[in-house]
Amino acid sequence: MNLTNKIASAERNLKDQLEAFFTSKFPVEKMVSHGLFHHQRVWNYAKELLHYKKEEVNDPLFVNKLLIACYLHDIGMVIDPGTRHGSFSRELCLQFMKENKLSESDFHDLLEAIENHDNKEYTDATGNNILLSILSVADDLDAFGYTGVYRYLEIYLLRGIEPNRIGTLIIENAGRRFENFLKAFGDNQELVNKHRARYTILIDFFLNYNREVSTYPAG
């Protein structure tokens, strides 16, 4: 079965169940920037990236795992929007697997990817987990562009970060994300050019934000 058919099969077998499970746990009003639409976009980025890595994928369950990871990696934010949300996402993923009779022993790399996807220091030793690599980059790509501006602002404000520090922290975090993208996919110039433009939109926005924020009282 070729990659296109594997993607279609995974979506046919799992997408409806994943979206129903997500919406049952994550109220629409909870966090718009990391709701269902974010996870749908991450899946679309992952499909794009997967075509550049298909020669490295030998696991017949890989596309199914990637789909699950894209839809459930941030579901733990319904419990904790902080940096520990990956652990809660893992637990909710286990619940989804149990409800859908998926064996935990076959999905170790999936659970590892979900738990560690938000390590934006990229320091954890998770071995050669290609699932984590694609999930992490797909999640990073959704942080760019004007959508990324909204995503960053909502989550950073929820985490109690002061408005006069937000711009600098976002520029630093986004820079690490873009470097991670280049490390994994930098040899594909067309792909790099496409997402560099979106990255530049985000950086330019917050450079301008930094120039103006000192003139506003915040509190």
N, C-alpha and C positions, 0 to 999 in steps of 0.2 A: 504494500500500500504506500503510495507516494505521500509527501508531506501535506499537500493540499487536502487529500482525502482523510488523512489522520486528523487534521484540524477540524474538518467538517464532522467527522465521526465523534470527536471529543465534545464538540459543541452540541451535537444532537443528543448525546447521552448524558451530559452533565450540566450544561449551561442553565437550563430552566431550574433544575434542583438547586444549583448554587445561588442563583438570583433570589429564589424563594427563601432559602435558608438565610441569606444575607439580610434581606429586608425584614425577616421575622425577628432578627437580633438587633438590627441597627436602624432606629427610627429616622425617618427622612430629616427631621429637624435637628437631630443630634449634632451633626457636623457636616455641613453641606460639602465642604472641600474634600472630604474623605469618605463620602457616601458611595452609593452604587455606581454613579457615573465615573468616579475616579477609578474604580476597579475595572469597569468596562474599558476605559481608555488604556489602562495598564495592559490589559489583555491584548488590545489592538497593537500596542507598541511591541509586546512580546512576540506576537505573530510576525511582525516585520523583522525583528531581530533573529527569530528562529531560522529564517531562510538563509541567514549568513552563517549559521552554526550547524546546519542540518547534517553535515558530514561527521560531526562529533557526537551525534546523538544515536546511541545504539539501543537504549532501553525502549521496549515496545510500549511501555506505559508513560513515556516521557511527556507527550503532548497532553495527556490527561492530567498528569501531575502539574504541569505548567499552568493549565487552565485553572485548576483548583487553587494553586498558589496565588495567581493573579487576583482571583475573586475573594480570597480570604486573608490576604497578608495583613490588611489593616483593620479587620473586623474587631480586633481586640481593643481598638480605640474607644469602643462603646463602653469599656470598663475603665481604661486608663489612657488618656490621650498623650501621655508622656512617652519617654524612650523605652519603657518596659512593655509597650503594647504588643510587641512581637511574641512574648511568652503567652499572653492572653489569647492572641490570634491562634497560636499553636493549639491551645486547649479547645478552642471553639472548632478548629479544623478537625481535631480528634472526634468531637461530637458529630460533625458532619459525616465523617468517615464511618462512624458506628451506625448512624442512621441509614447510611447507604451501603452497608455491608462491605466496606473496603478494609482490607487487612492492614493493620498498622505496620506489620513486618515488611510489607511491600512498598511502604511510603516513607521510609526513614529520611531520605534526602529531601522530600517535600516538607516534612516537619522541620528539618534543620533550616531549610531555606526560609520558611515563614518566620521562624523564631529569630533569625539573624539578618533579615533583609534590611533592617533600619540601622545597621552599623555603618554610618556614613563617615567613619574614620577609616573603614576598610582594613581593619587590623586583625579581625578574628581569623584564627586558623581553622577553616572549615574544609580543608582539603580541596580536591578537584570537583567541587559541586557545581556542575554547569547549570543546573536548575537555579541555584542561588545567583549565579552570575547573570543569567538572563533576566530573572525576576528583579534583581537589584537595579540593573541598567534600565529596564522598562519603567520601573518606579521612578528612577532618576529623570527619565525623559519627560515624564508627566509633570515634573517640577519646573519645567521651562515654559517660556512664552507667557502670555497674559493670564492663562489659567494657573500657571505657577505662581504668579503674583498673588492671586487670591488664596491659593492653597497655603503658601507660606504665611501670609498675614493672619489667616484664621487660626492655624495651628500654633504659631508663635505667641499670639495674643492669649490663646487658651492656656498656654504654658506659663503665662505670667511674665513674659519678657517685656521689658520696658520699651516703649515706642522709639526712644532715641538710640536704642542699641539694635533694634531689629534689622535695619538695613545692612549694617556691617556684618552681622551674624549670618544673614541670608546670603550675602555675596560670598562669604567664606565657605558656607555649606554647599552652595551651588557650584562653586569652583571645584570642590572635591568630587561632586557628582559628575561634572563634565570630564574631569580627568579620568574617573572610573570608566566612563563611556569610551573615551579615547583609548584607554588601555585595552579594552575588550574588542572594540570595533573600529579603531583608528585607521586600519588599512583599507576601509571602504569609504573613499572620498566623497561619493555622492551622498551617502548616509550622513557622514560627518558634516558636510555643508548644509544639509537640510536642518539638522538639529543645532548646529552652531548658530544659525540665524535665530532660532527660538531661544537659545541660551543668552544671546546678545540682547534680546528684548528684555529679558528678566534683569540682567545686570545693569543695563542702561536705566531701567526704571528705578532701581534702588540706589544707583549712583546719584540720580536726580533727587530721590527721596532724602538721601543723606545730606545733600546740599541745602535742602529746605527745612528739615526737621528741627534744626536748632533754633529756628525762628518761631516755633509753635510751643505754647505751654502744654505739657502733657501730664495727666494725672487722673 
